[in-house]
Amino acid sequence: MKANKLLERVKQFLDADRNTQLDKIRSIRKVLKELKEKERNLRDKLEDEKDSEARESLQLRLDVIYAQRKKGVDRVQELKEALKEEAKPKD
Amino acid sequence: MLKKISLPLVLAFLAYAFWVSSDFTEIAAGIALFMFGMLCLEDGFKAFTGGTLETILRKSTDKLWKSLVFGMTSTTLMQSSSLVSLITVSFVSSEMITLAAGIGIIMGANIGTTTGAWLIAGLGLKVDIAAYAMPVLVFGMVFMMQKSKTHKGIGYLMLGFAFLFLGIHFMKEGFESFQQSFDLSEYGMTGFAGLMVFTLIGMAITVIMQSSHATLLIIITALSAGQVSYENALALAIGANLGSTITIILGSIAANLGGKRLAASHVLFNVITAAVAITFIGQIAWTVDQLATFMGIRDDDFLLKLALFHTLFNVLGVLLLMPWVPKIESLLLRYIQFKPKGIEQPLYLVPQALETPATVVSAVKQEVKHLFENAYGLLAHGLSLKRSTIDSSESLSEAVKYTRRIFPIDVEDLYEEKIKSLHNEIVTFIADAQLRESTQAATEELYALRQASRDIVEAVKGMKHLHTNLSQHGLSTNLAVRERYDQIRTHLAEVLRELRQLMATDDDLTHLSLDALRVESQKARRKLIDELDEMIRHRRIAASIATSIMNDEAYVTDIVNNLLDSVSILLKKPQEKVEDSLHLDEKELTELAEKN
């Protein structure tokens, strides 16, 4: 095995934790995107809905999605912070 | 089609027969009481399962000879082989004794019953069990009203006996006129034809009288009056034995598979014994003569000789078949395998699925989904809504509002047939799978799936209570009460509709959608309780009814939570760790419910 290939493997091994966290961020962002799409659909439905009970139910769903999205965004922030901390040169 | 028309036909026939014949009414009432008595006996014995009675029974029937002695003694004491046979069917049905022990008791009962012939012929005595029915009924009812389970069990047993006695009594009363007009001497015949005809007559009389003792009484009276010859009387006695099997067949209609197997063994035993007796009637009659001389019975004392014949051919039957009992038991177990109608069979739990951890998980998951489908149907009907209504897009609140009747379903029965049986199979399958090599992930998934199955079972259990109360108050004429129950029904129906749709769609967000259902459920609960408080304050509803509605609301909350928990497990994909972090926790859900 060539030296640089070997070095690449060592780097991958040392960065394993970082990679996992990046994967996590990517997955959460994917779900957040889908939630956003769902939220948009529900908003469209809410605009067309006349029945008060049905409107109430749609609004509740929107609130739940909003809370879930907020939770997701916070989680992404946390992960990013953690990555930045790791990247800082150690004294 | 046949099933649909058979019930109205039977009912129409019964109604017509009741109209034209009061005797028939009495006989039919007798049969109804008799079968009801059987059900009571079964309930009674169930109360003692696992207790002292089981230990006594097991100890006195753990060997074939003990079962034989038990059957003989109890029949001699009770003077009714039918009764002992019926009780044995109950024992086997409630799995208190094994099938082999049951066969032993039945064989013993066949010998025990011959003591009746000796009593009638020798002493002219017969214990009249019907006379005990009334006091036993009263005592039984007093015991039934007690709180203790043992007392209740004793009460059921006593009621069971009383109804059996009463049933037999009614049947006999109804046939009294028939018995008086039946003249056997008109049918005197000899030779093989005579033997066959009189066997059939004996059988027919026993079927009609529901008691081989009663038939023996007729035979002995007829023989002493010279209405039938000794030879024909022997054939009648064989027929009486065959006829008594009908009683046990009747009793086994209400019994489970074990009871039906025992009934089959009884028929087998009596038919073989009768066949042997008919084939060797000459030889047996000769032996009777020899034994009679030896015992000091006069040559012309046909009554005692008949009793001796009765005993001899029954003992012969037992001796012939005793060595074959284990073989008969295994044959019955193998061939009488039909499953009671309606019991749900697993669709995916096949032995091949046990091969790998992945196939086990997949099969169990499919089966739990199957269980969910069954629970969905049962819950929909429990709400008095059709599955098609919930599956459609029509307004559920409208469907609930215009409900005219609560579906008269037996939730307890359906629970046993469609839910519990399947849950048992799932638990057994998982236990079998755990004996094999598995992965950590598969073990965890199986654990979760078992919990999902249990959640579904719990949800249906909640419906048992809810349905009882819905039947009473669901369509109340008090508008305030009706509206609250409509609210409860609509809420559960909406959850069922949502869950069905979620189970059908399979995108990444399905699992997260459950949070909205949880918030909605909490919100619906708050709304209902607030409204009830308001109504109690303004005296628009009695506090007692309000608390009943609150209880029912609690059942619905439990049902919904259990369903959501189970569906959450069923919809979860192994890789879905990310979505987990987006789920709202208990505090966040409550905050949202309060906000809206």
Interface residues (C-beta under 8 A of the other chain):
Chain A: K24 S27 I28 K30 V31 E34 L35 K38 E53 E56 S57 Q59 L60 R61 D63 V64 I65 A67 Q68 R69 K71 G72 R75
Chain B: S397 D507 D508 L509 L512 D515 A516 V519 E520 K523 V578 E579 S581 L582 H583 L584 E588 L592 K595 N596
